Amino acid sequence: MRLKDKVALISGGARGMGAEEGRLFAKEGAKVVLGDLREELGRAVAEEIAANGGEALFVTLDVASEESWRQAVAATVGRFGKLDILVNNAGVSASGGVLDTTAAEWDRVMAVNAKGVFLGTKAAIPEMQRNGGGSIINISSQMGLVGSDTGNPAYNASKGAVHIFTMSAALRHAKDGIRVNSVHPGPINTPMLSDGFADPERGRRVLALTPMGRLGEPAEVAYGVLYLASDESSYVTGSALVIDGGYIAQ
C-alpha cells in the first residue's frame, strides 16, 4: 500500500475531487480525515470508506477560519496521533469578467481558494515538524498558470496565488522535511464544474480549448495527488503537476 500508516487531512472532502482522494488514500492504507461544511455528504463518504475496510473521520471545516483549521488539525492528531499529509482541496468557483465581479465576490473567492490554502498550510506545518516531515498538496488549477477569457478573474487570481504560495512554502520548509506541491487540474467532471457550466456556451468553449476533447474525471486527479502524497515523490517539492488534457500545452 502506497500510504500505509500515513494520516491525511483533506479539505473539501465531502464531494468531487476531495471525496475521490479520500477514497483512494484509504484504499492505499491511509487514515483519512475529511473536512468540509457539507456535513451530511462528508459523513456519508467517511461511512463509505469505513464500510470498505478503511479508517475515516469527518470534521466540520470552514477553510476561511483559522480557528476551524486549528480544530480540524487537533481532531486529526487526537484521533490518529499525527498528521503526515494535507490536501488543500476545498475551492469555490465564480463567473463573469472583471466588470461583472463585485468586491464581495472577489473577497469570497479569495477567502476560500487562497486564504484557505494559507491557513491550512499554517495549521499543518507545526504538526509535520513534530513528526519529522510531511507532504502538503495544494489544488490549484490550469487557470492558475495561464490567462483566460472564459474564466472568472477572481478565480484565476486565487489559483495563481496558490501556485506562488506553494513554491514559497516549499522553499521555507524543505529543511523540515516538509514537501509542498501544487496540482493544476483542467476541467474535471465535478459538481463545482457543473455549476460553472450552467452556461452551455461556456462549456463548449472550454472543451474546444482542451486538446483531449473531454472532461477529466476526479480519479485522474486523485492518482496524481496520491503520487505527491506518497514517499514515491520524496525528492519532489515546489513543483506544479498539471492534469489538464493538454489545455496549457497549446
DADAVEN-V822845 format. One record per pair of residues at least 24 apart in sequence whose ideal C-beta (glycine too) atoms are under 10 Angstrom apart, sorted by the first residue. I is the first residue (numbers start at 1). J is the second residue. D is the distance in Angstrom with one decimal. If there is no record, write none. Layout:
I|J|D  I|J|D
This chain:
1|26|10.0  1|27|8.0  1|28|5.0  1|29|3.3  1|30|8.3  1|230|9.6  2|27|9.3  2|28|4.4  2|29|7.1  2|30|8.7  2|226|6.4  2|227|8.4  2|229|8.2  2|230|4.5  2|231|8.0  2|232|6.9  3|27|8.9  3|28|4.3  3|29|4.8  3|30|3.8  3|31|9.0  3|32|9.1  3|84|8.2  3|85|7.5  3|135|9.9  3|226|7.4  3|229|6.3  3|230|6.0  3|231|8.8  4|28|7.6  4|29|3.7  4|30|7.9  4|230|9.7  4|231|9.9  5|29|6.9  5|30|8.3  5|31|8.3  5|80|10.0  5|82|9.5  5|84|8.3  6|30|4.6  6|31|7.3  6|32|9.3  6|80|9.6  6|82|8.9  6|83|9.4  6|84|4.4  6|85|5.8  6|134|9.1  6|135|8.7  6|229|7.3  6|230|8.1  6|231|8.9  7|31|4.8  7|32|8.1  7|33|7.4  7|55|9.2  7|57|9.9  7|76|6.5  7|77|8.2  7|79|8.6  7|80|4.4  7|81|7.3  7|82|5.4  7|83|5.6  7|84|5.1  7|85|7.0  7|86|9.9  7|127|9.5  7|131|9.0  7|134|9.4  8|32|5.4  8|33|6.9  8|34|9.4  8|56|9.8  8|76|8.7  8|80|9.4  8|83|8.0  8|84|6.6  8|85|3.8  8|86|7.4  8|87|6.7  8|134|9.7  8|135|8.8  8|137|9.5  8|225|9.8  8|226|10.0  8|229|6.6  9|33|4.5  9|34|8.3  9|35|6.3  9|57|9.3  9|59|8.2  9|61|8.6  9|69|9.5  9|72|6.5  9|73|6.9  9|75|9.0  9|76|5.0  9|77|9.5  9|80|9.5  9|83|6.1  9|84|9.2  9|85|7.2  9|86|5.3  9|87|7.3  9|88|9.4  9|120|8.0  9|123|9.1  9|124|7.1  9|127|9.5  9|136|10.0  10|34|5.7  10|35|6.7  10|36|8.8  10|45|9.8  10|56|9.8  10|61|9.6  10|85|8.3  10|86|7.9  10|87|4.4  10|88|8.7  10|89|5.6  10|90|8.8  10|137|9.2  10|139|9.8  10|225|8.9  10|229|9.7  11|35|4.8  11|36|7.2  11|59|9.8  11|61|5.9  11|62|9.7  11|63|5.3  11|69|8.6  11|72|8.0  11|86|8.0  11|87|6.9  11|88|5.7  11|89|5.3  11|90|4.0  11|91|8.9  11|112|9.5  11|116|6.9  11|117|8.7  11|119|9.7  11|120|6.0  11|139|8.9  12|36|5.9  12|37|9.1  12|38|8.9  12|42|9.4  12|61|8.5  12|63|7.6  12|87|8.5  12|88|8.4  12|89|4.3  12|90|3.2  12|91|6.4  12|92|9.3  12|112|9.0  12|116|8.9  12|139|8.0  12|192|9.0  13|38|9.2  13|41|9.2  13|42|6.1  13|45|6.6  13|46|8.4  13|56|8.9  13|58|7.7  13|59|9.1  13|61|8.4  13|87|8.1  13|89|6.9  13|90|8.2  14|38|4.0  14|39|7.9  14|40|8.2  14|41|4.0  14|42|3.7  14|43|8.4  14|44|8.1  14|45|6.2  14|46|9.2  14|58|7.9  14|61|9.6  14|90|9.4  14|191|9.9  15|41|5.4  15|42|8.3  15|44|9.5  15|45|7.7  15|190|7.4  15|191|5.7  15|192|8.5  15|218|9.3  16|41|9.9  16|89|8.3  16|90|9.9  16|91|9.2  16|188|7.7  16|189|8.9  16|190|3.6  16|191|5.7  16|192|6.1  16|193|8.3  16|194|9.8  16|218|6.0  16|221|9.4  17|87|9.0  17|89|5.9  17|90|10.0  17|91|9.0  17|139|6.9  17|183|9.1  17|185|7.2  17|188|6.4  17|189|9.8  17|190|6.0  17|192|8.7  17|193|10.0  17|216|9.6  17|217|9.6  17|218|4.7  17|219|9.1  17|220|9.6  17|221|5.2  17|222|6.7  17|225|8.0  18|42|9.0  18|45|8.5  18|87|7.2  18|88|9.9  18|89|4.2  18|90|7.0  18|91|9.2  18|139|8.4  18|190|9.2  18|218|8.7  18|222|9.2  18|225|9.7  19|44|9.1  19|45|4.7  19|46|9.7  19|48|8.7  19|49|9.3  19|89|9.4  19|190|9.4  19|218|7.6  19|222|9.3  20|45|9.4  20|89|9.7  20|188|9.6  20|190|8.8  20|217|8.3  20|218|3.8  20|219|5.6  20|220|9.3  20|221|7.5  20|222|4.5  20|223|9.5  20|225|9.1  21|85|9.8  21|87|5.8  21|89|6.5  21|137|8.8  21|139|9.0  21|183|10.0  21|218|8.0  21|219|9.3  21|221|7.8  21|222|4.7  21|223|9.4  21|224|9.8  21|225|5.3  21|226|7.6  21|229|8.5  22|46|7.9  22|48|9.1  22|49|6.4  22|54|8.7  22|56|6.6  22|58|9.7  22|87|8.8  22|89|9.3  22|222|8.8  23|48|7.3  23|49|6.2  23|52|7.9  23|54|8.0  23|56|9.0  23|218|9.4  23|219|8.8  23|222|7.8  24|218|9.4  24|219|7.2  24|221|10.0  24|222|4.6  24|223|7.0  24|225|8.0  24|226|5.7  24|229|9.5  25|49|8.9  25|54|8.4  25|56|9.1  25|85|7.6  25|87|8.4  25|222|8.2  25|225|8.4  25|226|6.8  25|229|6.9  25|230|9.6  26|50|8.6  26|52|7.3  26|53|8.2  26|54|3.1  26|55|6.9  26|56|6.0  27|52|7.6  27|53|8.8  27|54|6.8  27|226|9.4  28|54|9.4  28|226|6.4  28|229|8.6  28|230|7.6  29|54|8.5  29|55|9.5  29|230|10.0  30|54|8.1  30|55|8.2  30|56|9.3  30|80|9.6  30|84|7.9  30|85|7.0  30|226|9.3  30|229|7.7  30|230|9.4  31|55|4.4  31|56|7.5  31|57|7.9  31|76|8.8  31|79|7.9  31|80|4.8  31|81|9.1  31|82|9.4  31|84|9.2  31|85|10.0  32|56|4.6  32|57|7.4  32|58|9.6  32|76|9.6  32|80|9.2  32|85|9.2  32|87|9.8  33|57|4.8  33|58|7.7  33|59|6.0  33|61|9.0  33|72|7.1  33|73|9.0  33|75|7.0  33|76|4.6  33|77|9.7  33|79|7.3  33|80|7.5  33|83|8.5  33|85|9.9  33|86|9.7  34|58|5.0  34|59|7.3  34|61|8.6  34|72|9.9  34|89|9.8  35|59|5.1  35|60|7.5  35|61|3.1  35|62|9.0  35|63|7.6  35|68|8.4  35|69|8.5  35|71|9.6  35|72|4.9  35|73|9.5  35|75|8.9  35|76|8.7  35|86|9.8  35|87|9.7  35|89|9.1  35|90|7.6  35|120|8.7  36|60|7.5  36|61|6.0  36|62|9.3  36|63|9.0  36|89|9.5  36|90|7.2  37|61|7.0  37|62|6.0  37|63|8.6  37|68|9.2  37|90|8.7  41|191|9.7  55|79|9.0  55|80|7.8  61|90|7.6  61|116|9.3  61|120|8.8  62|90|9.3  62|111|9.7  62|112|9.1  62|116|8.6  62|119|9.7  63|88|7.7  63|89|9.4  63|90|4.7  63|91|8.9  63|92|9.8  63|111|8.3  63|112|5.9  63|113|8.9  63|115|7.8  63|116|3.2  63|117|7.9  63|118|9.7  63|119|6.6  63|120|6.3  64|90|9.2  64|107|9.8  64|108|8.9  64|110|9.2  64|111|4.2  64|112|5.8  64|113|9.7  64|114|9.8  64|115|5.7  64|116|5.6  64|119|7.4  65|111|9.4  65|115|9.6  65|116|9.0  65|119|7.5  66|115|9.2  66|118|9.5  66|119|5.3  66|120|9.8  66|122|7.7  66|123|7.5  67|119|9.6  67|123|9.8  68|116|9.8  68|119|8.4  68|120|9.9  68|123|9.2  69|116|8.4  69|118|9.8  69|119|4.9  69|120|5.7  69|121|9.4  69|122|7.6  69|123|4.0  69|124|8.3  70|119|9.1  70|122|9.6  70|123|5.9  71|123|9.3  72|120|8.4  72|123|7.4  72|124|9.5  73|120|8.6  73|122|9.9  73|123|4.7  73|124|6.2  73|125|9.9  73|126|8.4  73|127|6.0  74|123|9.1  74|127|9.2  76|123|9.9  76|124|9.0  76|127|8.0  77|127|6.0  77|130|9.1  77|131|9.3  81|131|9.4  82|127|6.9  82|128|8.7  82|130|8.0  82|131|5.0  82|132|9.7  82|134|8.8  83|123|9.2  83|124|5.9  83|125|9.6  83|126|9.4  83|127|4.3  83|128|6.3  83|130|9.0  83|131|6.8  83|134|6.6  84|124|9.7  84|127|9.1  84|128|7.4  84|131|6.6  84|132|9.8  84|133|8.1  84|134|5.1  84|135|6.9  84|229|8.2  84|231|9.9  85|124|8.9  85|128|9.0  85|134|6.4  85|135|5.1  85|136|7.7  85|137|7.4  85|179|9.9  85|225|9.3  85|226|9.8  85|228|9.0  85|229|4.7  85|230|8.9  86|117|9.7  86|120|6.0  86|121|7.1  86|123|8.3  86|124|4.3  86|125|8.9  86|127|9.1  86|128|7.9  86|134|7.2  86|135|7.6  86|136|4.7  86|137|7.2  86|138|8.8  86|178|9.6  86|180|9.2  86|229|9.2  87|120|8.9  87|135|9.0  87|136|7.9  87|137|4.9  87|138|8.1  87|139|7.0  87|183|8.9  87|222|9.6  87|225|6.1  87|226|9.9  87|228|8.9  87|229|7.2  88|113|9.4  88|116|6.8  88|117|4.4  88|118|8.9  88|119|9.1  88|120|4.7  88|121|6.8  88|124|8.9  88|136|7.0  88|137|7.1  88|138|4.6  88|139|6.3  88|140|9.3  88|162|7.7  88|165|9.7  88|166|9.2  88|180|9.7  88|182|9.1  88|183|9.9  89|116|9.7  89|117|9.5  89|120|9.5  89|137|8.1  89|138|8.6  89|139|4.7  89|183|9.0  89|221|9.3  89|222|9.9  89|225|8.1  90|116|5.7  90|117|8.6  90|120|8.3  90|139|8.2  91|116|7.9  91|117|9.0  91|139|6.5  91|140|8.9  91|141|8.0  91|155|8.5  91|158|8.0  91|159|8.1  91|162|8.9  91|190|9.9  91|192|7.0  92|116|9.3  92|154|9.6  92|155|8.0  92|158|8.8  92|192|7.4  92|195|9.3  92|196|9.9  93|141|9.5  93|151|8.8  93|152|7.1  93|154|9.6  93|155|5.7  93|158|10.0  93|190|9.9  93|192|5.4  93|193|7.8  93|195|6.4  93|196|4.5  93|197|9.7  94|151|8.8  94|152|4.0  94|153|8.7  94|154|5.4  94|155|5.1  94|156|9.6  94|158|9.0  94|195|9.9  94|196|8.1  95|150|9.8  95|151|8.8  95|152|5.5  95|154|9.9  95|155|8.6  95|195|8.9  95|196|6.5  95|197|9.7  95|198|7.9  95|199|7.4  95|202|7.8  96|151|9.9  96|152|5.8  96|153|8.5  96|154|8.9  96|155|9.9  97|149|8.1  97|150|9.8  97|151|9.3  97|152|7.5  97|153|6.7  98|152|9.2  98|153|5.3  98|154|9.1  99|153|9.8  100|152|8.4  100|153|9.4  101|152|6.5  101|153|6.2  101|154|5.4  101|155|9.3  102|154|9.4  103|154|9.8  105|152|8.3  105|154|6.3  105|155|9.8  106|152|9.4  106|153|8.3  106|154|4.5  106|155|9.8  106|157|8.2  106|158|9.0  107|154|8.6  108|154|8.1  108|158|10.0  109|152|7.4  109|153|9.4  109|154|4.2  109|155|5.7  109|156|9.6  109|157|8.2  109|158|5.3  109|159|9.5  110|154|6.7  110|155|9.6  110|157|7.5  110|158|5.3  110|161|7.6  111|158|9.0  112|158|7.9  113|139|9.2  113|140|8.7  113|141|8.8  113|144|9.3  113|154|8.5  113|155|7.1  113|157|8.9  113|158|3.5  113|159|6.4  113|160|10.0  113|161|7.6  113|162|6.8  114|140|9.9  114|154|9.7  114|157|8.0  114|158|4.5  114|159|8.2  114|160|8.9  114|161|4.2  114|162|6.3  114|164|10.0  114|165|7.4  115|158|8.9  115|161|9.0  116|158|9.3  116|162|9.4  117|158|8.8  117|159|9.7  117|161|8.0  117|162|5.2  117|165|6.3  117|166|8.0  117|169|9.2  117|182|9.1  118|161|8.7  118|162|9.0  118|165|6.3  118|169|8.7  121|165|7.7  121|166|8.6  121|169|5.7  121|173|9.0  121|178|9.3  121|180|7.2  122|169|9.1  124|178|8.5  124|180|9.9  125|169|8.1  125|172|9.1  125|173|6.3  125|176|7.5  125|178|6.3  125|180|9.2  126|176|10.0  128|173|8.1  128|176|7.0  128|177|7.8  128|178|5.0  128|179|9.6  129|173|8.1  129|176|5.2  129|177|8.4  129|178|7.2  131|176|9.9  131|177|8.7  131|178|9.3  132|176|8.4  132|177|5.8  132|178|9.4  133|173|9.2  133|176|6.6  133|177|2.8  133|178|5.7  133|179|7.7  133|231|10.0  133|234|9.3  134|173|9.1  134|176|8.5  134|177|7.3  134|178|5.1  134|179|7.5  134|180|9.3  134|229|9.5  135|177|9.6  135|178|7.5  135|179|4.9  135|180|7.9  135|181|7.6  135|225|9.8  135|228|6.3  135|229|5.2  135|230|7.9  135|231|8.7  135|233|7.5  135|234|9.0  135|236|9.1  135|237|8.7  136|166|8.1  136|169|7.1  136|170|8.5  136|173|8.5  136|178|6.6  136|179|7.1  136|180|4.5  136|181|7.5  136|182|9.5  136|228|9.0  136|229|9.3  136|237|9.3  137|166|8.9  137|179|8.8  137|180|8.0  137|181|5.7  137|182|7.4  137|183|6.1  137|224|8.9  137|225|5.4  137|226|9.4  137|227|9.5  137|228|4.9  137|229|6.1  137|233|9.6  137|241|8.7  138|162|5.1  138|163|8.2  138|165|7.3  138|166|4.9  138|169|8.4  138|170|9.9  138|180|7.1  138|181|7.3  138|182|4.7  138|183|7.3  138|184|9.8  138|228|9.8  138|240|9.6  139|182|7.5  139|183|5.4  139|184|8.4  139|185|7.1  139|221|7.9  139|225|7.7  140|164|9.7  140|165|9.3  140|166|7.4  140|182|4.6  140|183|6.6  140|184|5.0  140|185|8.2  140|240|7.3  140|241|9.6  140|242|9.5  141|182|9.4  141|183|9.0  141|184|5.8  141|185|6.2  141|186|7.9  141|187|9.4  141|188|9.4  141|242|9.8  141|244|8.5  141|247|9.9  142|184|5.0  142|185|6.8  142|186|4.8  142|187|8.4  142|209|10.0  142|210|9.3  142|240|9.9  142|242|6.4  142|243|8.5  142|244|4.2  142|245|8.9  142|246|9.8  142|247|4.9  142|248|5.2  142|249|10.0  143|184|8.3  143|185|9.6  143|186|8.8  143|187|9.8  143|244|9.4  143|247|9.0  143|248|9.2  144|182|7.5  144|184|6.0  144|240|8.3  144|242|9.9  144|248|10.0  145|182|9.4  145|184|5.8  145|240|6.9  145|242|7.2  145|244|9.0  145|247|9.4  145|248|5.7  146|184|9.6  146|244|9.7  146|247|7.9  146|248|5.2  146|250|9.3  148|205|10.0  148|206|9.0  148|209|8.7  148|247|9.6  149|205|8.8  150|187|10.0  150|196|9.8  150|199|9.9  150|201|9.7  150|202|6.0  150|203|9.5  150|205|5.3  150|206|5.7  150|208|9.8  150|209|7.5  151|196|8.8  151|202|9.3  151|206|8.6  152|196|8.4  155|196|8.6  159|184|7.9  159|185|10.0  162|240|9.8  163|240|6.2  166|237|9.2  166|238|6.9  166|239|8.5  166|240|7.4  167|237|9.1  167|238|4.8  167|239|8.7  167|240|8.2  168|238|8.7  169|237|9.3  169|238|8.5  170|236|9.5  170|237|4.4  170|238|3.5  170|239|8.1  171|237|8.4  171|238|6.4  173|237|8.5  174|237|5.7  174|238|7.8  177|234|9.5  177|237|9.8  178|237|8.1  179|228|7.6  179|229|9.4  179|233|7.1  179|234|7.6  179|235|8.7  179|236|6.4  179|237|4.0  179|238|8.3  179|239|8.9  180|228|9.5  180|236|10.0  180|237|6.0  180|238|6.7  180|239|9.2  181|224|9.8  181|225|9.3  181|227|9.5  181|228|4.9  181|229|9.4  181|233|7.5  181|236|6.1  181|237|6.3  181|238|6.9  181|239|4.9  181|240|7.4  181|241|6.6  182|228|9.0  182|238|8.8  182|239|7.5  182|240|5.0  182|241|7.2  182|242|9.5  183|221|6.6  183|222|9.8  183|224|5.7  183|225|5.9  183|227|9.7  183|228|7.0  183|239|9.5  183|240|7.8  183|241|4.9  183|242|8.1  183|243|6.5  184|221|9.6  184|224|9.6  184|240|5.7  184|241|6.7  184|242|4.6  184|243|6.9  184|244|6.5  184|247|9.2  184|248|7.8  185|216|6.4  185|218|9.0  185|220|8.4  185|221|4.9  185|224|8.4  185|225|9.6  185|241|9.3  185|242|8.3  185|243|5.1  185|244|6.3  185|245|9.4  185|247|9.6  186|210|6.1  186|211|9.9  186|212|8.7  186|215|8.3  186|216|5.8  186|220|9.8  186|221|9.3  186|242|8.0  186|243|6.8  186|244|2.9  186|245|5.0  186|246|8.1  186|247|4.6  186|248|8.1  187|214|8.8  187|215|5.2  187|216|6.7  187|244|7.8  187|245|7.6  187|247|7.8  188|215|6.4  188|216|4.5  188|217|7.0  188|218|6.1  188|219|9.8  188|220|7.6  188|221|6.0  188|243|8.2  188|244|9.0  188|245|9.5  189|214|8.8  189|215|4.3  189|216|6.8  189|217|5.6  189|218|6.9  189|219|10.0  189|220|9.4  190|215|8.9  190|216|9.3  190|217|9.1  190|218|6.1  190|221|9.2  206|247|8.5  207|245|9.2  209|245|9.5  209|246|9.5  209|247|6.2  209|248|9.8  209|250|7.4  210|244|7.3  210|245|4.5  210|246|6.7  210|247|5.3  210|250|9.3  211|244|9.3  211|245|6.3  211|246|3.5  211|247|7.2  211|249|7.1  211|250|6.8  212|244|8.8  212|245|3.7  212|246|5.7  212|247|8.7  213|245|7.7  213|246|9.4  214|245|6.9  215|245|8.1  216|243|6.5  216|244|7.3  216|245|6.0  216|247|9.8  220|245|9.1
